[in-house]
């Protein structure tokens, strides 16, 4: 009986470890994408700010 319980415990350990690795991998890829596109996002925000100033000054 205890042999089966150990296998069950190891199974859930493997499942938990695998899920952790998958989630950590996805998080690292997302962080990498955010860093890669940060300059583009900043440029878009600056352009939007300039456009808003023009609209506010035009009224």
Wavefront OBJ file of the C-alpha trace (Angstrom):
o trace
v 0.000 0.000 0.000
v 2.738 2.467 0.886
v 4.504 1.736 -2.435
v 1.444 2.905 -4.335
v 1.159 6.040 -2.224
v 4.776 6.966 -2.984
v 4.184 6.580 -6.720
v 1.098 8.769 -6.445
v 3.038 11.417 -4.511
v 5.822 11.391 -7.108
v 3.275 11.637 -9.919
v 1.809 14.839 -8.491
v 5.316 16.129 -7.847
v 6.174 15.591 -11.516
v 2.912 17.222 -12.617
v 3.527 20.213 -10.342
v 7.135 20.563 -11.489
v 6.148 20.365 -15.136
v 3.422 22.983 -14.699
v 5.837 25.247 -12.854
v 8.407 24.975 -15.661
v 5.778 25.685 -18.326
v 4.430 28.725 -16.472
v 7.948 30.025 -15.773
v 8.839 29.610 -19.460
v 5.759 31.507 -20.595
v 6.474 34.294 -18.093
v 10.063 34.629 -19.344
v 8.916 34.801 -22.976
v 6.315 37.456 -22.120
v 8.905 39.504 -20.207
v 11.282 39.260 -23.161
v 8.557 40.479 -25.524
v 7.729 43.396 -23.230
v 11.380 44.452 -23.132
v 11.742 44.099 -26.894
v 8.719 46.264 -27.697
v 9.213 48.834 -24.913
v 10.824 51.469 -27.208
v 7.971 51.143 -29.702
v 5.391 51.488 -26.941
v 7.161 54.581 -25.606
v 7.228 56.143 -29.069
v 3.504 55.511 -29.533
v 2.763 57.075 -26.126
v 4.846 60.142 -27.020
v 3.028 60.498 -30.348
v -0.349 60.215 -28.610
v 0.696 62.873 -26.092
v 1.724 65.211 -28.909
v -1.554 64.607 -30.723
v -3.531 65.355 -27.552
v -1.668 68.624 -27.052
v -2.487 69.708 -30.600
v -6.173 68.927 -30.126
v -6.353 70.754 -26.795
v -4.507 73.803 -28.174
v -6.717 73.881 -31.282
v -9.895 74.522 -29.310
l 1 2 3 4 5 6 7 8 9 10 11 12 13 14 15 16 17 18 19 20 21 22 23 24 25 26 27 28 29 30 31 32 33 34 35 36 37 38 39 40 41 42 43 44 45 46 47 48 49 50 51 52 53 54 55 56 57 58 59
